[in-house]
């Protein structure tokens, strides 16, 4: 009898049930989309923050002091120590290799440049990787400044790695009247300028070329002055600020296995012989601050969205039940107890919540993907645990929304309701 | 009402009064139902007001966070020259309080064993404000105190003892006041206070680093003002900082906008559903009024006025609720108050009146086709 009542209720009141179901689905869809976007925003924004460039730098441990003013390296190439280029792929072999988005080695050399009639006696040529394919074991990956320095803008084309092509900084290009495709004389070679670079003050005044070219000009094959690493890191907390030397073994393991800028730097130091790696505080510190604020904001807004969605579902359920007062009256007049009537309504509500919730979950995921694709041009990570969670919340909210109305519907005198007076 | 005839006003005066009375009684007698609808409007307009308020303010709040990255502009003297004495004052005037600036000067000095080291002069109070990412053990407070970079310190005075530097044949003895750590070129430098630096080297400030806050457009204006105030110097944007900020801020705003659109849509639909139900509940009043001879227009106006009154009342309360919620979010997440935007008030109120009217009109068009007798009979 109960099942038949239930079945008939859905069969005969299709339109009304559909409306309530749509309301539940809509609320669940909004909640799912917001939760999916909010839980993923940290990762997405972390990637966007990589626009600021590398957050870890590695340099030779025994190095002399940098002599750098305004970004231009004034240290003679004969001075100081070097890292070995052959060791660099090992950076992708550390514990947190998947968090390392890329790295770029740098070797500055100074040379005289002649182009057309003009010549400059001292120009910095920065040797680096642009998008160099590398191999570590069976893994192959591409790395270079195009990943680590996304704010570098090139008018023209990027040079090929291992070639005699260079980028001319925009200030240098203005001084020498260079355009993409021009040839210049530098370091006893004829170099092709493939593009004009707009980057930092130092790069704008010099040339940027393949690492192999800078090594050949300096006469130091395999030499690298510094390596800039761009990694996805976790915002610094109390544990990250502690000195790893003073930690107990368990705490140290936890520190080692958290992707803090400091622990990733420590792991890079472990794989590169005679190297010291450090977080670049300007980038690494602020990343955490900005990320925390954005995540906090999204969390609070998600709460607001959940509240709005919960209210929408409750309101729809309340309306649906109040409209059926006469049915309640009839059932009670025929001898149904309060418990039987309430059970029927709650079962109906649960069914609606499950059906609407499933549809809403699917729609919400689509919505989240749409948002992620249009804003971040990437997919949102799926969290399977979200599905039972969202369904559970949908059932609870639907029950909460129905409870008050069901109680009210039960209180009416059957005779009054049936006469149409209530 | 406009006083163009006593009799006319008397004749039509009875109906508006009746109308207002009906309106008031309808709301007061069925208080429960009206309160439910009012609550829905309150929450919907509250959520909308909070989200809009936050959206307007969040850019300014986040921009403040981005100033942690330090300078986004740099003013540089031409090669071999120094900036004029009043350059810093000019920069401050151009910023007009919306940003910070610090002067810097650099020379390459020699250590006692002849190795080159970059020595910089700056204003420590300003540098501290500008470069909040510098990790400093102790900021110098005496003129002879120097802030020594981590790598420079391990070379110059590993035990923290005073050390000697020479520049152009002039020696200078410095005490290490604190150690500076940034992970970049600053680690290899020694920082002095600018007057001390100038007295020793004879070199004045050669560059001023500027952190200007505001939208890209406002920063461009600051650059123009700087360029015209300091014609000899070159004003350069620091693309790394500006691009990163523009990108992250743009994405955050877009995500916020999408979320806010979702929330407002949900709130509006919730409102629509509740009000529709409320009007349907009143179909008996509708039938009675029509049976007593009220015109369609009269009945429509009655329901519309009721819906609009509910909308206006709910939205007014909801707006202040929302402003409070936005202020709380601002305090909880940014440790700063979100300024209430009263300019949003008309938009929120008009919006919810519009949704309320829409919610009233939809069921009205259904009820219009029904005979009053059928409703009264309870069909």
Interface residues (C-beta under 8 A of the other chain):
Chain A: X23 X26 X27 X30 X33 X34 X37 X41 X44 X45 X48 X49 X51 X52 X53 X56 X57 X64 X65 X66 X67 X68 X69 X70 X71 X74 X75 X151 X153 X198 X199 X200 X201 X278 X279 X280 X281 X282 X283 X284 X285 X286 X289 X290 X293 X294 X296 X297 X298 X300 X301 X302 X304 X305 X307 X308 X309 X311 X312 X315 X316 X318 X319 X322 X323 X367 X371 X374 X375 X376 X419 X420
Chain B: X36 X40 X43 X44 X47 X50 X51 X54 X58 X61 X62 X65 X66 X68 X69 X70 X74 X76 X106 X108 X115 X116 X117 X118 X131 X133 X134 X135 X151 X152 X155 X181 X182 X183 X184 X185 X187 X188 X207 X236 X238 X239 X240 X241 X243 X244 X247 X248 X251 X252 X254 X255 X256 X258 X259 X260 X262 X263 X265 X266 X267 X269 X270 X273 X274 X276 X277 X280 X281 X284 X325 X329 X332 X333 X334 X378
